[in-house]
Amino acid sequence: MRVLDFFDRIYVINLPYRRDRRQQIEQELRAAGMPFAPGQVELFDAIRPDSAGEFPSIGYRGAFLSHLAVLKRAQAEQLQTVLVMEDDLMLFDCFKEYEESLIEQLSQRDWDIIHFGYEPQQGNPADDQSGVTLQPCFRDVIGTHFYGVNRKALAPLIQFLEAMLQRPPGHPEGGPMSPDGALNMFCIQNPAIVRLITIPCLGKQRSSRSDISSKWFDQVPVLKELVNVARNTGLVNQIKQLLKR
């Protein structure tokens, strides 16, 4: 069984004006055997609010509201399982290799939330791996670019996120914050939630212009094009890794 067969719906969150990201994720999914198709793999128009409100930025507020809206759509559609992707997702080469084994394991497990993509704690997530495993996750996870939710967790998760919108920033039970922070808070406060993580990580966020914190060089036409080339070829990530050494 494949990911496309296991999940009732795959939603890809995309701001309508980010056609560059839409084209990139479309190519990514087509290569992985998950092309856009009504009722299977669908674009979900991301929310771009007019102000940051109580959030650190407009981008963070938009991301939070977009993920909440996706989950509410899944609930309204009475989906049993939903897979959420962000439009800057880049699948690792090992995804197709491990896909059938991954779904076979997942179909035999009790689960509420599963992270296929996240920011690894150390090293390259695909290094020294001969297979894929699902492991319980009890730590904070950075990244909401590639995760799944089971129906039994949808209602309590939606209720939790909506309650966060009513609280002030810094509230001990969680106030306005990033989607990954919100998921971490939800799992901490609901220990009965079964949260799984794939080892290795199967997808990362593609380096591209951010809608949360755009850099000055993204506003200069010539520099913008040069930076986009560097991002698409992976040069930006290589430089970042060199600077960390």
Backbone as CSV, one residue per row, in Angstrom:
resi,resn,N_x,N_y,N_z,CA_x,CA_y,CA_z,C_x,C_y,C_z
1,MET,0.844,-1.201,0.000,0.000,0.000,0.000,0.877,1.248,0.000
2,ARG,0.382,2.279,-0.654,1.123,3.523,-0.753,0.473,4.605,0.103
3,VAL,1.191,5.697,0.291,0.678,6.830,1.059,-0.635,7.324,0.466
4,LEU,-0.683,7.389,-0.846,-1.871,7.873,-1.542,-3.093,7.005,-1.253
5,ASP,-2.883,5.713,-1.039,-3.978,4.793,-0.776,-4.378,4.790,0.702
6,PHE,-3.431,5.064,1.572,-3.683,4.965,3.004,-4.464,6.165,3.535
7,PHE,-4.091,7.354,3.110,-4.741,8.563,3.624,-5.962,8.914,2.783
8,ASP,-7.051,9.275,3.471,-8.281,9.642,2.769,-8.098,10.889,1.914
9,ARG,-7.253,11.790,2.359,-7.029,13.028,1.625,-5.638,13.573,1.947
10,ILE,-5.012,14.146,0.947,-3.740,14.851,1.118,-3.992,16.309,0.759
11,TYR,-3.715,17.208,1.692,-3.878,18.632,1.456,-2.503,19.303,1.401
12,VAL,-2.314,20.149,0.428,-1.078,20.916,0.287,-1.415,22.385,0.510
13,ILE,-0.892,22.963,1.576,-1.167,24.359,1.903,-0.304,25.270,1.032
14,ASN,-0.956,26.190,0.332,-0.240,27.057,-0.599,-0.922,28.417,-0.697
15,LEU,-0.153,29.485,-0.534,-0.681,30.818,-0.792,-0.898,30.962,-2.297
16,PRO,-2.076,31.367,-2.734,-2.367,31.424,-4.167,-1.342,32.196,-4.993
17,TYR,-0.759,33.267,-4.415,0.195,34.057,-5.201,1.587,33.431,-5.256
18,ARG,1.824,32.371,-4.462,3.121,31.684,-4.511,3.092,30.587,-5.572
19,ARG,3.019,31.021,-6.843,2.974,30.059,-7.940,4.288,29.294,-8.078
20,ASP,5.384,29.909,-7.636,6.674,29.232,-7.704,6.658,27.987,-6.817
21,ARG,6.131,28.139,-5.618,6.066,26.987,-4.717,5.061,25.952,-5.209
22,ARG,3.970,26.420,-5.765,2.961,25.484,-6.265,3.551,24.618,-7.380
23,GLN,4.311,25.216,-8.271,4.930,24.458,-9.356,5.958,23.467,-8.819
24,GLN,6.725,23.892,-7.811,7.746,23.012,-7.250,7.127,21.806,-6.554
25,ILE,6.086,22.046,-5.734,5.474,20.924,-5.027,4.716,20.021,-5.991
26,GLU,4.172,20.586,-7.067,3.485,19.770,-8.066,4.461,18.797,-8.719
27,GLN,5.661,19.280,-9.047,6.686,18.411,-9.619,7.134,17.361,-8.615
28,GLU,7.271,17.784,-7.370,7.709,16.877,-6.311,6.712,15.725,-6.139
29,LEU,5.440,16.060,-6.066,4.416,15.046,-5.828,4.210,14.153,-7.045
30,ARG,4.293,14.725,-8.224,4.143,13.903,-9.427,5.254,12.857,-9.504
31,ALA,6.475,13.262,-9.177,7.598,12.332,-9.196,7.437,11.224,-8.159
32,ALA,6.714,11.528,-7.074,6.504,10.542,-6.009,5.243,9.721,-6.227
33,GLY,4.559,9.928,-7.357,3.354,9.165,-7.646,2.123,9.674,-6.928
34,MET,2.136,10.969,-6.551,1.000,11.571,-5.862,0.583,12.870,-6.550
35,PRO,0.181,12.799,-7.813,-0.184,14.032,-8.528,-1.465,14.638,-7.975
36,PHE,-1.646,15.934,-8.193,-2.884,16.587,-7.774,-4.074,15.929,-8.467
37,ALA,-5.090,15.627,-7.671,-6.308,15.011,-8.204,-7.434,15.285,-7.220
38,PRO,-8.595,15.737,-7.691,-9.722,16.024,-6.793,-10.077,14.811,-5.935
39,GLY,-10.271,15.065,-4.643,-10.639,13.988,-3.736,-9.476,13.152,-3.257
40,GLN,-8.279,13.414,-3.781,-7.093,12.658,-3.355,-5.996,13.598,-2.859
41,VAL,-5.434,14.357,-3.777,-4.375,15.315,-3.445,-4.848,16.687,-3.909
42,GLU,-5.081,17.579,-2.963,-5.688,18.867,-3.304,-4.897,20.028,-2.717
43,LEU,-4.894,21.125,-3.459,-4.340,22.371,-2.932,-5.328,22.983,-1.950
44,PHE,-4.785,23.561,-0.895,-5.609,24.275,0.074,-5.088,25.700,0.146
45,ASP,-5.944,26.652,-0.154,-5.528,28.051,-0.162,-5.163,28.515,1.239
46,ALA,-3.899,28.869,1.411,-3.431,29.345,2.710,-4.058,30.694,3.040
47,ILE,-4.115,30.987,4.319,-4.696,32.241,4.806,-3.592,33.268,5.004
48,ARG,-3.807,34.452,4.472,-2.853,35.559,4.642,-3.596,36.698,5.338
49,PRO,-3.515,36.788,6.660,-4.253,37.831,7.390,-3.689,39.221,7.122
50,ASP,-4.458,40.224,7.481,-4.039,41.611,7.275,-3.085,42.106,8.351
51,SER,-3.096,41.438,9.500,-2.230,41.876,10.598,-1.764,40.670,11.386
52,ALA,-0.733,40.887,12.205,-0.184,39.797,13.018,-1.064,39.475,14.215
53,GLY,-1.878,40.441,14.632,-2.689,40.217,15.830,-1.796,39.969,17.034
54,GLU,-2.069,38.911,17.766,-1.273,38.562,18.943,-0.078,37.670,18.600
55,PHE,0.079,37.343,17.319,1.174,36.468,16.885,2.457,37.272,16.657
56,PRO,3.612,36.607,16.633,4.870,37.317,16.392,4.932,37.998,15.032
57,SER,4.216,37.461,14.026,4.245,38.049,12.691,2.986,37.647,11.932
58,ILE,2.745,38.322,10.822,1.626,37.956,9.964,1.799,36.528,9.458
59,GLY,3.039,36.177,9.106,3.310,34.836,8.586,2.962,33.743,9.575
60,TYR,3.342,33.939,10.841,3.037,32.931,11.851,1.531,32.801,12.058
61,ARG,0.852,33.945,12.050,-0.605,33.895,12.220,-1.259,33.191,11.038
62,GLY,-0.798,33.520,9.842,-1.355,32.883,8.662,-1.116,31.383,8.646
63,ALA,0.081,30.959,9.052,0.396,29.531,9.084,-0.491,28.803,10.094
64,PHE,-0.643,29.402,11.275,-1.480,28.794,12.315,-2.916,28.655,11.812
65,LEU,-3.476,29.740,11.282,-4.856,29.720,10.821,-5.045,28.764,9.645
66,SER,-4.032,28.649,8.797,-4.124,27.758,7.643,-4.162,26.295,8.079
67,HIS,-3.303,25.929,9.011,-3.303,24.544,9.502,-4.602,24.231,10.239
68,LEU,-5.084,25.177,11.014,-6.360,24.984,11.704,-7.488,24.794,10.689
69,ALA,-7.493,25.598,9.638,-8.544,25.502,8.619,-8.489,24.166,7.881
70,VAL,-7.293,23.667,7.615,-7.141,22.364,6.954,-7.749,21.258,7.822
71,LEU,-7.438,21.291,9.110,-7.953,20.267,10.017,-9.474,20.350,10.126
72,LYS,-10.004,21.560,10.133,-11.459,21.729,10.193,-12.107,21.241,8.899
73,ARG,-11.438,21.429,7.772,-11.952,20.919,6.502,-11.995,19.383,6.535
74,ALA,-10.944,18.777,7.057,-10.899,17.316,7.156,-12.017,16.797,8.050
75,GLN,-12.263,17.514,9.138,-13.341,17.116,10.045,-14.700,17.249,9.361
76,ALA,-14.910,18.344,8.650,-16.178,18.563,7.958,-16.412,17.522,6.869
77,GLU,-15.320,17.068,6.240,-15.414,16.057,5.196,-15.513,14.652,5.782
78,GLN,-15.446,14.553,7.120,-15.531,13.273,7.835,-14.440,12.299,7.372
79,LEU,-13.249,12.840,7.156,-12.120,12.011,6.753,-11.602,11.221,7.945
80,GLN,-11.213,10.001,7.698,-10.654,9.178,8.763,-9.172,9.492,8.995
81,THR,-8.492,9.793,7.918,-7.071,10.135,8.006,-6.788,11.268,7.028
82,VAL,-5.943,12.191,7.444,-5.581,13.309,6.567,-4.075,13.536,6.648
83,LEU,-3.472,13.794,5.510,-2.050,14.090,5.425,-1.903,15.548,5.017
84,VAL,-1.155,16.307,5.804,-0.980,17.743,5.560,0.444,18.022,5.113
85,MET,0.569,18.736,4.022,1.871,19.135,3.504,1.895,20.646,3.326
86,GLU,3.071,21.223,3.445,3.270,22.613,3.079,3.946,22.656,1.717
87,ASP,3.749,23.745,0.989,4.182,23.786,-0.405,5.687,23.862,-0.605
88,ASP,6.453,23.987,0.480,7.913,23.992,0.336,8.520,22.642,0.709
89,LEU,7.681,21.603,0.779,8.169,20.269,1.104,9.041,19.721,-0.027
90,MET,10.170,19.133,0.351,11.017,18.411,-0.591,11.234,17.011,-0.034
91,LEU,10.755,16.008,-0.745,10.868,14.627,-0.290,12.293,14.117,-0.497
92,PHE,12.765,13.348,0.474,14.076,12.714,0.318,13.959,11.534,-0.640
93,ASP,15.075,11.166,-1.255,15.081,10.062,-2.215,14.599,8.757,-1.575
94,CYS,14.811,8.624,-0.279,14.451,7.374,0.387,12.942,7.216,0.561
95,PHE,12.174,8.283,0.324,10.728,8.199,0.541,10.100,7.079,-0.280
96,LYS,10.365,7.036,-1.573,9.758,6.027,-2.424,10.262,4.629,-2.065
97,GLU,11.515,4.542,-1.657,12.089,3.248,-1.278,11.409,2.672,-0.039
98,TYR,11.095,3.550,0.923,10.542,3.098,2.193,9.015,3.174,2.265
99,GLU,8.380,3.703,1.238,6.952,4.012,1.307,6.086,2.811,1.681
100,GLU,6.235,1.697,1.011,5.386,0.532,1.275,5.616,-0.019,2.673
101,SER,6.861,-0.094,3.082,7.171,-0.580,4.432,6.602,0.350,5.484
102,LEU,6.684,1.645,5.226,6.169,2.651,6.152,4.669,2.481,6.362
103,ILE,3.927,2.373,5.281,2.474,2.258,5.376,2.066,0.919,5.980
104,GLU,2.811,-0.110,5.689,2.515,-1.403,6.304,2.640,-1.324,7.822
105,GLN,3.689,-0.655,8.291,3.876,-0.488,9.741,2.787,0.397,10.328
106,LEU,2.465,1.484,9.627,1.487,2.436,10.143,0.097,1.811,10.240
107,SER,-0.249,0.957,9.288,-1.566,0.325,9.275,-1.743,-0.653,10.431
108,GLN,-0.637,-1.050,11.041,-0.686,-2.003,12.149,-0.503,-1.336,13.512
109,ARG,-0.403,-0.016,13.515,-0.152,0.716,14.752,-1.357,1.559,15.145
110,ASP,-1.495,1.759,16.456,-2.423,2.753,16.957,-1.691,4.093,16.908
111,TRP,-2.317,5.096,16.319,-1.637,6.385,16.203,-2.654,7.517,16.117
112,ASP,-2.218,8.697,16.514,-3.044,9.902,16.429,-2.412,10.942,15.508
113,ILE,-1.119,11.181,15.707,-0.371,12.144,14.896,0.932,11.493,14.479
114,ILE,1.301,11.662,13.213,2.580,11.119,12.753,3.325,12.189,11.962
115,HIS,4.611,12.306,12.245,5.477,13.265,11.545,6.378,12.501,10.573
116,PHE,6.174,12.779,9.284,7.042,12.214,8.257,8.221,13.140,7.973
117,GLY,8.023,14.428,8.197,9.069,15.417,7.965,9.231,16.303,9.178
118,TYR,10.458,16.637,9.504,10.750,17.437,10.686,12.203,17.881,10.612
119,GLU,12.581,18.770,11.494,13.965,19.228,11.575,14.736,18.234,12.433
120,PRO,15.666,17.480,11.838,16.404,16.470,12.620,17.263,17.117,13.683
121,GLN,17.479,16.385,14.758,18.287,16.919,15.851,19.760,16.933,15.501
122,GLN,20.202,15.904,14.773,21.619,15.821,14.428,21.768,15.209,13.048
123,GLY,22.725,15.739,12.282,23.152,15.105,11.050,22.106,15.010,9.950
124,ASN,22.478,14.315,8.912,21.604,14.084,7.772,20.601,13.007,8.131
125,PRO,19.280,13.277,7.996,18.274,12.314,8.418,18.275,11.020,7.628
126,ALA,18.932,10.988,6.477,18.947,9.773,5.672,20.242,8.991,5.819
127,ASP,21.173,9.466,6.621,22.462,8.800,6.775,22.339,7.495,7.543
128,ASP,23.102,6.481,7.093,23.255,5.223,7.828,21.916,4.546,8.118
129,GLN,20.996,4.622,7.178,19.699,3.975,7.364,19.537,2.853,6.356
130,SER,19.083,1.704,6.820,18.827,0.574,5.929,17.348,0.261,5.854
131,GLY,16.528,1.061,6.496,15.093,0.844,6.495,14.413,1.976,7.234
132,VAL,13.087,1.897,7.316,12.316,2.922,8.005,11.598,2.305,9.194
133,THR,11.533,3.035,10.285,10.810,2.581,11.468,9.932,3.711,11.988
134,LEU,8.901,3.338,12.720,8.051,4.290,13.404,8.353,4.224,14.883
135,GLN,8.607,5.364,15.479,8.939,5.392,16.893,8.057,6.390,17.627
136,PRO,7.697,6.080,18.872,6.953,7.061,19.675,7.790,8.324,19.835
137,CYS,7.139,9.461,19.808,7.842,10.739,19.904,7.412,11.468,21.165
138,PHE,8.383,11.721,22.042,8.097,12.410,23.301,8.851,13.737,23.406
139,ARG,9.430,14.182,22.300,10.172,15.442,22.298,9.460,16.451,21.419
140,ASP,9.881,17.713,21.520,9.344,18.739,20.648,9.779,18.460,19.206
141,VAL,8.871,18.674,18.294,9.154,18.479,16.869,9.093,19.829,16.179
142,ILE,10.128,20.133,15.417,10.168,21.380,14.658,9.776,21.078,13.225
143,GLY,8.723,21.732,12.758,8.282,21.534,11.379,6.889,20.946,11.279
144,THR,6.045,21.582,10.469,4.712,21.043,10.181,4.538,20.934,8.671
145,HIS,5.615,20.630,7.969,5.576,20.587,6.513,5.142,19.236,5.961
146,PHE,4.997,18.196,6.858,4.687,16.856,6.358,4.236,15.993,7.534
147,TYR,2.931,16.023,7.867,2.438,15.257,9.006,1.021,14.761,8.747
148,GLY,0.646,13.707,9.474,-0.678,13.129,9.323,-1.434,13.147,10.642
149,VAL,-2.766,13.197,10.546,-3.621,13.200,11.730,-4.737,12.175,11.538
150,ASN,-4.976,11.387,12.576,-6.047,10.403,12.587,-7.331,11.074,13.079
151,ARG,-8.469,10.580,12.618,-9.738,11.228,12.922,-9.989,11.374,14.420
152,LYS,-9.625,10.379,15.213,-9.922,10.450,16.644,-9.170,11.570,17.351
153,ALA,-8.151,12.111,16.699,-7.414,13.231,17.293,-7.870,14.569,16.738
154,LEU,-8.675,14.565,15.675,-9.040,15.813,15.013,-9.826,16.756,15.926
155,ALA,-10.901,16.256,16.528,-11.760,17.126,17.343,-11.006,17.743,18.515
156,PRO,-10.283,16.937,19.320,-9.559,17.562,20.440,-8.459,18.512,19.981
157,LEU,-7.805,18.219,18.849,-6.753,19.101,18.346,-7.349,20.426,17.867
158,ILE,-8.441,20.368,17.142,-9.103,21.588,16.677,-9.567,22.431,17.862
159,GLN,-10.159,21.779,18.848,-10.625,22.493,20.040,-9.460,23.163,20.755
160,PHE,-8.332,22.475,20.828,-7.148,23.021,21.495,-6.613,24.242,20.747
161,LEU,-6.519,24.145,19.425,-5.995,25.253,18.630,-6.916,26.468,18.707
162,GLU,-8.209,26.241,18.679,-9.147,27.360,18.783,-9.057,28.029,20.146
163,ALA,-8.816,27.237,21.193,-8.658,27.805,22.533,-7.397,28.652,22.618
164,MET,-6.340,28.254,21.900,-5.094,29.020,21.898,-5.308,30.418,21.338
165,LEU,-6.224,30.535,20.371,-6.492,31.839,19.769,-7.141,32.809,20.751
166,GLN,-7.739,32.277,21.807,-8.420,33.117,22.790,-7.505,33.510,23.948
167,ARG,-6.295,32.944,23.985,-5.385,33.220,25.082,-4.333,34.246,24.671
168,PRO,-3.757,34.933,25.631,-2.697,35.907,25.311,-1.371,35.202,25.045
169,PRO,-0.449,35.843,24.368,0.881,35.267,24.148,1.548,34.933,25.485
170,GLY,2.241,33.808,25.520,2.944,33.407,26.728,2.075,32.718,27.763
171,HIS,0.818,32.480,27.457,-0.071,31.797,28.406,0.482,30.409,28.706
172,PRO,0.465,29.963,29.970,1.049,28.666,30.321,0.411,27.478,29.601
173,GLU,-0.838,27.615,29.169,-1.492,26.528,28.447,-1.372,26.690,26.938
174,GLY,-0.700,27.748,26.517,-0.495,27.965,25.097,-1.341,29.067,24.526
175,GLY,-0.683,30.051,23.932,-1.365,31.139,23.249,-0.946,31.179,21.799
176,PRO,-1.072,32.304,21.117,-0.683,32.418,19.711,0.797,32.061,19.507
177,MET,1.048,31.142,18.596,2.417,30.692,18.318,2.443,29.982,16.973
178,SER,3.581,29.428,16.621,3.727,28.709,15.362,2.951,27.395,15.402
179,PRO,2.597,26.834,14.240,1.869,25.560,14.227,2.627,24.423,14.890
180,ASP,3.952,24.343,14.686,4.701,23.250,15.309,4.734,23.409,16.829
181,GLY,4.861,24.650,17.297,4.797,24.880,18.742,3.447,24.485,19.305
182,ALA,2.386,24.771,18.558,1.039,24.427,19.003,0.860,22.913,19.091
183,LEU,1.369,22.176,18.102,1.272,20.717,18.141,2.043,20.152,19.327
184,ASN,3.210,20.733,19.599,3.994,20.280,20.747,3.236,20.519,22.048
185,MET,2.638,21.689,22.188,1.861,22.004,23.387,0.679,21.055,23.532
186,PHE,0.009,20.765,22.427,-1.139,19.862,22.447,-0.738,18.481,22.950
187,CYS,0.367,17.959,22.443,0.804,16.613,22.837,1.279,16.584,24.289
188,ILE,1.924,17.653,24.743,2.372,17.716,26.135,1.181,17.694,27.083
189,GLN,0.143,18.442,26.738,-1.016,18.552,27.614,-2.015,17.412,27.431
190,ASN,-1.777,16.576,26.438,-2.649,15.424,26.197,-1.784,14.175,26.053
191,PRO,-1.256,13.668,27.155,-0.314,12.549,27.094,-0.893,11.265,26.521
192,ALA,-2.215,11.153,26.439,-2.814,9.949,25.861,-2.704,9.936,24.336
193,ILE,-2.382,11.092,23.743,-2.220,11.174,22.288,-1.006,10.350,21.868
194,VAL,-1.210,9.476,20.885,-0.115,8.640,20.377,0.546,9.378,19.213
195,ARG,1.729,9.880,19.470,2.474,10.659,18.471,3.660,9.844,17.989
196,LEU,3.733,9.650,16.684,4.808,8.858,16.100,5.684,9.734,15.209
197,ILE,6.891,9.249,14.973,7.829,9.938,14.100,8.540,8.886,13.258
198,THR,8.805,9.203,12.005,9.510,8.254,11.155,11.018,8.423,11.342
199,ILE,11.706,7.298,11.389,13.170,7.300,11.410,13.619,6.487,10.205
200,PRO,14.213,7.135,9.195,14.664,8.519,9.155,13.542,9.490,8.799
201,CYS,13.859,10.781,8.849,12.976,11.821,8.341,12.855,11.636,6.825
202,LEU,11.660,11.853,6.287,11.425,11.573,4.876,11.249,12.819,4.013
203,GLY,11.306,13.996,4.626,11.167,15.209,3.830,11.558,16.439,4.605
204,LYS,12.127,17.397,3.911,12.529,18.644,4.554,11.863,19.815,3.855
205,GLN,12.029,20.993,4.404,11.514,22.203,3.786,12.519,22.720,2.769
206,ARG,12.038,22.942,1.562,12.894,23.461,0.508,13.307,24.894,0.845
207,SER,14.543,25.225,0.559,15.013,26.582,0.787,14.388,27.498,-0.247
208,SER,13.586,28.465,0.222,12.938,29.409,-0.679,12.597,30.661,0.097
209,ARG,12.162,31.683,-0.614,11.778,32.923,0.045,10.675,32.664,1.050
210,SER,10.873,33.150,2.265,9.913,32.913,3.336,8.819,33.966,3.339
211,ASP,7.579,33.510,3.638,6.476,34.444,3.811,6.340,34.852,5.265
212,ILE,7.180,34.270,6.137,7.175,34.624,7.553,8.166,35.741,7.813
213,SER,9.347,35.630,7.200,10.369,36.664,7.425,11.202,36.840,6.155
214,SER,10.678,37.539,5.180,11.391,37.767,3.931,12.652,38.587,4.191
215,LYS,13.735,38.244,3.482,15.001,38.948,3.617,15.031,40.141,2.654
216,TRP,15.916,41.088,2.948,15.987,42.296,2.125,16.334,41.966,0.685
217,PHE,17.179,40.927,0.463,17.591,40.633,-0.896,16.470,39.976,-1.710
218,ASP,15.392,39.546,-1.037,14.240,39.023,-1.766,13.398,40.142,-2.356
219,GLN,13.711,41.378,-1.993,12.952,42.512,-2.497,13.653,43.205,-3.663
220,VAL,14.907,42.806,-3.940,15.676,43.403,-5.037,15.626,42.449,-6.231
221,PRO,15.011,42.845,-7.370,14.772,41.926,-8.487,15.964,41.094,-8.916
222,VAL,17.116,41.722,-9.201,18.274,40.974,-9.690,18.787,40.012,-8.628
223,LEU,18.954,40.513,-7.393,19.425,39.650,-6.317,18.436,38.542,-6.017
224,LYS,17.153,38.852,-6.142,16.120,37.848,-5.887,16.291,36.651,-6.813
225,GLU,16.550,36.902,-8.101,16.710,35.820,-9.062,17.967,35.001,-8.764
226,LEU,19.057,35.672,-8.391,20.297,34.967,-8.065,20.116,34.084,-6.838
227,VAL,19.440,34.620,-5.843,19.205,33.852,-4.624,18.308,32.658,-4.906
228,ASN,17.297,32.827,-5.751,16.414,31.722,-6.091,17.175,30.585,-6.769
229,VAL,18.121,30.943,-7.652,18.953,29.918,-8.302,19.771,29.175,-7.262
230,ALA,20.363,29.922,-6.329,21.167,29.302,-5.278,20.327,28.377,-4.405
231,ARG,19.111,28.809,-4.121,18.232,27.975,-3.306,17.852,26.699,-4.029
232,ASN,17.478,26.826,-5.289,17.016,25.672,-6.054,18.112,24.653,-6.311
233,THR,19.354,25.101,-6.379,20.468,24.180,-6.601,21.030,23.624,-5.304
234,GLY,20.513,24.079,-4.180,20.980,23.574,-2.898,22.189,24.303,-2.354
235,LEU,22.646,25.330,-3.070,23.845,26.053,-2.641,23.645,26.733,-1.300
236,VAL,22.462,27.286,-1.063,22.197,27.971,0.201,22.360,27.019,1.371
237,ASN,21.787,25.826,1.260,21.885,24.856,2.350,23.330,24.415,2.577
238,GLN,24.102,24.272,1.483,25.510,23.885,1.611,26.289,24.933,2.373
239,ILE,26.021,26.196,2.066,26.711,27.293,2.757,26.356,27.302,4.230
240,LYS,25.070,27.083,4.541,24.628,27.056,5.934,25.354,25.954,6.712
241,GLN,25.503,24.772,6.078,26.177,23.681,6.752,27.653,23.998,7.007
242,LEU,28.302,24.667,6.033,29.710,25.045,6.204,29.875,26.039,7.364
243,LEU,28.933,26.968,7.483,29.005,27.989,8.531,28.794,27.395,9.915
244,LYS,28.125,26.231,9.981,27.875,25.601,11.283,29.101,24.851,11.789
245,ARG,30.041,24.558,10.900,31.224,23.774,11.300,32.216,24.597,12.123
